[in-house]
């Protein structure tokens, strides 16, 4: 049954980065330093932006109605606010079996000023779903979507075995913080290259 929590918090507040680097991962792995909850900024922001981009590009509903299935552990307050920011006809659900399309978040990785969110979407007129990988980056203006990768319809992409996250090096080539699944050799030949968006979607407080 579709539901919407009544409590809410403001997700559009600008981020204040202290001395620490935000790191979060869902599903979590043992020994990971990425211990930030998905209820803690910036995770709610990157989840909302990823859902919004996938909905804008892939959902065609007359009234803009769809449901969102969020990771286990996201509390009612954060879930409610994400749904509210997405639209009046967007509700939180706990199952894919709904009368309206359901967008489901399957993976979240936040590492400093970069993030990767896997969003699963229904494919119209086909009894199958498709995984969309959304890449985001933060700047002084807030978080924005950098690009999408569309995986083959019906392909079940299992989480890649990865070592725990470690604190980023002060200096380096800049490649050590890239999500491992973007360069997995077992999957790279089966998917198209990263599809870049031409209209950035930003988390702009203004």
Backbone torsions as a table, in degrees:
resi	resn	phi	psi	omega
1	UNK	NA	136.4	-178.9
2	UNK	-68.8	141.8	-177.6
3	UNK	-145.7	157.5	177.4
4	UNK	-141.9	119.1	178.7
5	UNK	-65.3	150.1	-174.2
6	UNK	-87.9	-26.3	-178.4
7	UNK	-83.3	154.8	-178.7
8	UNK	-151.1	157.9	173.6
9	UNK	-131.9	161.1	-178.9
10	UNK	-83.1	119.3	177.7
11	UNK	-91.9	-14.7	-173.7
12	UNK	-88.5	6.8	177.5
13	UNK	-67.4	140.4	178.5
14	UNK	-64.3	145.7	-179.6
15	UNK	-77.1	141.2	174.8
16	UNK	-116.6	101.9	-178.8
17	UNK	-82.1	121.4	177.0
18	UNK	-87.5	-147.7	-176.4
19	UNK	-74.7	-18.8	-175.2
20	UNK	-92.3	159.1	176.0
21	UNK	-99.7	123.2	-178.8
22	UNK	-64.6	130.0	177.6
23	UNK	-139.7	131.0	178.8
24	UNK	-149.9	148.9	176.9
25	UNK	-148.2	133.2	171.7
26	UNK	-133.8	128.7	-3.1
27	UNK	-69.1	147.4	-179.4
28	UNK	-75.3	155.1	174.4
29	UNK	-124.8	151.7	-175.8
30	UNK	-64.4	136.1	178.2
31	UNK	84.4	3.8	-177.6
32	UNK	-77.3	139.2	174.9
33	UNK	-79.3	-10.8	-180.0
34	UNK	-78.5	81.6	-173.6
35	UNK	-102.7	1.5	179.4
36	UNK	-62.5	136.4	176.9
37	UNK	-72.4	150.7	174.7
38	UNK	-69.2	-8.7	175.2
39	UNK	-86.2	-3.3	-177.3
40	UNK	-104.7	136.2	176.4
41	UNK	-57.9	140.6	12.6
42	UNK	-97.3	7.6	-174.2
43	UNK	-55.4	-46.1	178.8
44	UNK	-59.6	-34.4	-179.8
45	UNK	-68.0	-47.6	-177.2
46	UNK	-67.9	-33.7	175.9
47	UNK	-64.4	-44.0	-179.9
48	UNK	-63.8	-45.4	-179.3
49	UNK	-63.9	-38.4	178.8
50	UNK	-65.5	-45.0	178.1
51	UNK	-62.2	-41.5	-178.8
52	UNK	-64.6	-41.7	-179.6
53	UNK	-65.8	-43.4	179.2
54	UNK	-64.8	-41.0	178.3
55	UNK	-63.1	-43.8	-179.1
56	UNK	-63.2	-35.2	-174.8
57	UNK	-91.8	-26.7	-168.4
58	UNK	-125.3	-8.8	179.5
59	UNK	-106.7	132.4	178.6
60	UNK	-126.3	82.6	178.9
61	UNK	-113.7	142.2	-174.6
62	UNK	-62.1	-40.4	-176.0
63	UNK	-105.3	7.0	179.5
64	UNK	73.6	17.0	-176.7
65	UNK	-85.9	130.6	170.0
66	UNK	-160.2	164.8	178.7
67	UNK	-110.3	158.7	176.4
68	UNK	-124.2	136.9	176.9
69	UNK	-111.5	113.1	-173.4
70	UNK	-100.8	161.6	-178.9
71	UNK	-60.7	151.5	174.9
72	UNK	-59.1	134.3	179.4
73	UNK	105.8	-17.8	174.9
74	UNK	-72.5	121.6	-174.4
75	UNK	-78.0	168.0	-175.4
76	UNK	-61.3	-35.0	-178.6
77	UNK	-65.0	-48.1	179.6
78	UNK	-67.8	-42.9	179.4
79	UNK	-59.8	-43.0	179.3
80	UNK	-61.0	-43.4	-176.9
81	UNK	-71.1	-36.9	175.9
82	UNK	-59.7	-46.7	179.7
83	UNK	-62.6	-42.5	-179.2
84	UNK	-62.6	-41.0	-179.9
85	UNK	-67.6	-28.1	-177.5
86	UNK	-78.7	-27.5	179.1
87	UNK	153.5	160.8	-177.4
88	UNK	-66.0	-26.0	-177.1
89	UNK	-104.1	21.1	178.3
90	UNK	-106.5	129.0	-177.1
91	UNK	-131.4	157.6	177.9
92	UNK	-86.9	139.1	178.5
93	UNK	-133.0	166.5	177.2
94	UNK	-117.0	7.1	-178.5
95	UNK	-147.7	154.0	177.0
96	UNK	-80.0	-14.7	-175.6
97	UNK	-82.3	84.5	-178.3
98	UNK	-133.6	162.4	178.1
99	UNK	-77.2	-18.4	179.4
100	UNK	-111.5	163.2	177.9
101	UNK	-59.8	148.5	178.5
102	UNK	-123.5	125.5	171.5
103	UNK	-98.8	127.1	-176.5
104	UNK	-119.4	131.1	175.2
105	UNK	-86.4	123.9	-176.8
106	UNK	-105.9	-23.5	-179.7
107	UNK	-156.6	144.6	177.3
108	UNK	-136.9	129.0	173.3
109	UNK	-131.7	121.9	175.9
110	UNK	-121.2	126.0	178.4
111	UNK	-140.7	98.8	-179.6
112	UNK	64.9	-119.4	-177.3
113	UNK	-97.4	15.1	177.1
114	UNK	-126.0	153.0	178.8
115	UNK	-151.0	151.5	175.4
116	UNK	-132.4	129.4	179.6
117	UNK	-128.8	126.9	174.4
118	UNK	-95.0	121.3	179.7
119	UNK	-117.2	128.5	177.9
120	UNK	-99.3	132.0	-176.8
121	UNK	-126.7	153.3	175.3
122	UNK	-77.0	149.4	176.4
123	UNK	-103.1	120.1	-176.8
124	UNK	-56.5	137.7	176.0
125	UNK	63.5	13.2	178.0
126	UNK	-133.4	133.3	179.5
127	UNK	-81.0	64.9	-178.0
128	UNK	-156.5	167.6	178.4
129	UNK	-129.7	161.9	-177.2
130	UNK	-131.4	139.1	178.5
131	UNK	-93.5	131.3	177.2
132	UNK	-118.3	122.3	176.6
133	UNK	-94.3	123.5	-177.4
134	UNK	-110.4	125.8	177.4
135	UNK	-105.9	135.7	-176.3
136	UNK	-130.5	158.1	176.8
137	UNK	-143.6	148.0	179.1
138	UNK	-104.8	144.9	175.0
139	UNK	-141.0	-170.9	179.8
140	UNK	-62.1	-22.8	179.6
141	UNK	-88.7	-4.1	-179.8
142	UNK	114.1	-169.7	-179.1
143	UNK	-82.6	146.8	177.3
144	UNK	-145.6	153.3	175.2
145	UNK	-79.3	128.6	177.8
146	UNK	-94.6	-35.8	-177.7
147	UNK	-177.8	170.0	-178.5
148	UNK	-126.1	152.5	168.1
149	UNK	-127.6	122.9	179.3
150	UNK	-96.7	122.0	178.8
151	UNK	-88.6	158.8	179.7
152	UNK	-56.6	141.6	-179.7
153	UNK	-59.8	131.3	177.5
154	UNK	85.9	-9.0	-179.4
155	UNK	-73.7	126.7	176.0
156	UNK	-94.2	110.2	-177.0
157	UNK	-96.0	107.0	179.9
158	UNK	-75.4	146.2	177.0
159	UNK	-55.9	134.6	-179.9
160	UNK	-74.5	136.8	176.3
161	UNK	-65.1	120.9	-176.9
162	UNK	-132.1	150.4	172.8
163	UNK	-72.2	162.4	177.5
164	UNK	-58.6	151.1	175.4
165	UNK	-65.6	147.9	174.1
166	UNK	-125.9	159.7	-179.7
167	UNK	-60.8	137.3	-178.7
168	UNK	-63.4	144.9	178.2
169	UNK	-69.6	144.5	178.4
170	UNK	-57.9	-37.4	179.8
171	UNK	-135.0	147.6	179.5
172	UNK	175.1	-170.6	-176.4
173	UNK	-79.1	-16.1	-178.9
174	UNK	91.3	-2.2	-178.2
175	UNK	-96.6	-13.9	-174.5
176	UNK	-70.5	-16.7	-177.6
177	UNK	-99.3	5.3	-179.9
178	UNK	-71.7	136.9	177.5
179	UNK	-55.7	134.6	-173.5
180	UNK	-64.1	-30.4	-175.3
181	UNK	-69.6	-17.3	-179.3
182	UNK	-74.8	-14.6	-178.8
183	UNK	-126.4	19.8	-179.0
184	UNK	-66.1	118.7	-175.5
185	UNK	-65.7	-23.0	-178.6
186	UNK	-76.1	-15.5	-176.0
187	UNK	-116.1	-20.2	-170.6
188	UNK	-63.0	-30.2	-178.3
189	UNK	-79.0	-10.8	-175.1
190	UNK	-101.6	-1.7	-174.4
191	UNK	-129.9	155.4	177.2
192	UNK	-72.4	167.4	175.7
193	UNK	-66.5	162.8	179.8
194	UNK	-56.4	127.3	179.8
195	UNK	-92.6	113.8	-175.7
196	UNK	-85.6	139.0	176.2
197	UNK	-80.3	145.8	178.6
198	UNK	-94.9	-15.1	179.2
199	UNK	-123.0	98.4	-177.4
200	UNK	-59.9	143.1	176.0
201	UNK	-109.2	114.5	-171.5
202	UNK	-113.1	155.3	171.5
203	UNK	-95.2	83.4	-174.0
204	UNK	-102.8	111.4	-180.0
205	UNK	-57.6	-26.1	-179.3
206	UNK	-74.6	NA	NA
